[in-house]
Amino acid sequence: MGRHRTEPRGIAQVALTGLAVLLVVVLAVIGVRALLASQQVPESAPMRAGTTGTPAAERTPTLRIQCVADTCPSVTVRVPGGDVLHVGDMTLGEEYEWFEDEIDVVLNDAGTVEVVENGVPRSPGEPGERESFTVKRS
């Protein structure tokens, strides 16, 4: 039987392969960081319950949303024609407040959240129902 002969890799080939792998890893990290940064909520927008700022007793938020299910899918809150204040899923107990003059809201499952508009609870939506509405400061 004939023997199959393998030739050792040259140092340059090993170095180029390592460099290519390193480049792919660096590009993947940059891509993931850019994706995460694009989905960040502006710090000046919502206030998480319990954070410092204007006490709730002194000023009623235009909108308050609280997740009352394990997961509240795709809650989107934005200023009409302007900044996106929140986009994404919420988890049980997570709560946000906004004080803008006018806010557009889209709830992909209106039955999973409690919504309070200008201090007045909004009628709960049906489970699985998609709702969109605008809230204006009273």
N, C-alpha and C positions, 0 to 999 in steps of 0.2 A: 504494500500500500504506500502510496505517495504521501508525503507529509505536506501539509499546507503551511506555508511560511507566512507569519505576520511580521510586518516591519514596525519597529517602535515609532511612536509619534514624535515628531520634532518638537522642540521646546517652543518654537514660534506658533505652531498649530495649537498647542495646549494653551498658550497665552491668549491667542485670538478667541478660542472657544470660551475661556474664562471671562474675557472682556465682553463678549457678546451676551453671556448670561448675566453679567453685572449690569449691562445696559438695559436689558429687558426688565430686571428687578427695579432699577431706578425709575424707568418710565412707568411701571405699574404703580409704584409708590406715589409718584407725582400725579398720576391720573386719579388715584383714590383720594388723595388730599384735595385736589381741585374739586372733585365731586362732592366731598363732604363740606368744603367751604362754600360751595354754591347753594347748599341746602341749609345753611346756618340762619337762624332767626336773628334779625337785628336786635341789638341789646336794648335799644330805647323803646321797643315796641311793647310786647306783653310783659306783665309782671307775674311771676309765679307766686302762688299763694305763700305768704310767709317771708317774702323778700322785703327789703327796706324800700322806702319811697313814701309817697303820699298815703297816709293811713286811710283805709277803706271807709272808716266812719266819717272822714272829712269830705270825701269825694266819691260819688257813685260812679262805677265804671259804665261806659257806654255798652259794653258787652262783656259777659263772663261766661266761659264755657268750661264745664267739668266733665271728665270722662267717668261714666258710671258702669262700664263694662270692662272685661279684661283687656280688650283692645277696641279703640274707637278709630275705625279706618278713615284715612284721608280727610282730615279737617283742614280747610283752607280759609284763611282770614286775610283780607287785604283792604287797603284804602282804595276806593274807586279811582282807577286811572293812575294809581301810585304804587306805594311800597307793598310788598307781600309781608304781612306781619307774622303769619304762621302757615306752614304747609307740611303735612305729614300726619302720621298716626299718633294717637295719644294712648296712654295706658291708664289703668284703673286708678282713680284718685287724682290724676294730673289735672291741673286747673290753670287757666290763663285769664287775665283781665286786660282790657284795652280801654283807653280814654279818648280815642280820636272822635272827631265830629261825625264822621260817616264811615261805615264799615260794611263791606260785602262779605258774605259768609256762604260757604258751600260745605255741606255735610254729606258724605257718601252713605252714612248710616245714621239717620237722625234719631233712631231709637237708642243709641248708645251714649248720648250726651245729654246733660242738663244745660239749658241756655237761659241766661238772665239778661234781659234788655233793659237798660236804664233802671235797674233795681226791680224789675217786674219779671217773674218767671214766664218763659215762653211755653206754650203748650207742647208737650213732648211729641216727637215724631213717631211714626210707626217703625218697628224694627225692619231694617233693610231698605227703608225709604230714603231716597236722595232728596235733599232739600237745599234750596238756595234762596237767600233773602238779603235785604239791606237793612242795617240798623242806623238810625240817626240819633244823635245826642238830643235829649229832651231838655 
